Amino acid sequence: MAADYLPLQDGNRWTYRDAATGQEFTVRVGTPLATMDGRTYHRLIGYAAQDVWARTLENGTIVYLDEEAEKERILTSFEQVDGGWAEAPLRGCEQETQVDGKGAEYRGRAGVFAGALTLKYRVFSCADTGLVSEVYAPNMGMMSRTVQTIAG
């Protein structure tokens, strides 16, 4: 089993604060839902542009249930992708992501964590806005998210 970079267990919650503005946002894992095929999804709230039913695959990839298409789609992958970039859906703008660093040490307000992974993003459809990067610590979750806004 790969490292669990965003543990989807009922009740997990992460609150993030912008150091400059004090603005906060929270990512929360809600009550699980078991489907007829035996898969268990958790409601993932605040992580993407909309709340989704999500689960973690054995390789650590987070998938969400696309209810309209009735199939799973990748929400966040922590694996290197052939060609370098992968689609990053439900981020508000059309974006792609890639693993930028794996196994690094992360130092932040929450502490020091070994084995951190950084995802970097590039945006196509929104000028001057979108995700820039995210840092994840194994079995802890997303430690930081850098966002570009029209204000800078």
Buried (B, 14 or more C-beta within 10 A) or exposed (E): EEBBBBBBEEEBEBEBEEEEEEEEEEBBBBEBEEEEEEEEBBBBBBBBEEBBBBBBBEEBBBBBBBEEEEEBEBBBBBEEBEEEBBEBBBBBBBBBBBBBEBEBEBEEEEEEBEBBBBBBBBBEEBEEBBBEBBBBBBEBBBBBBEBBEEEE
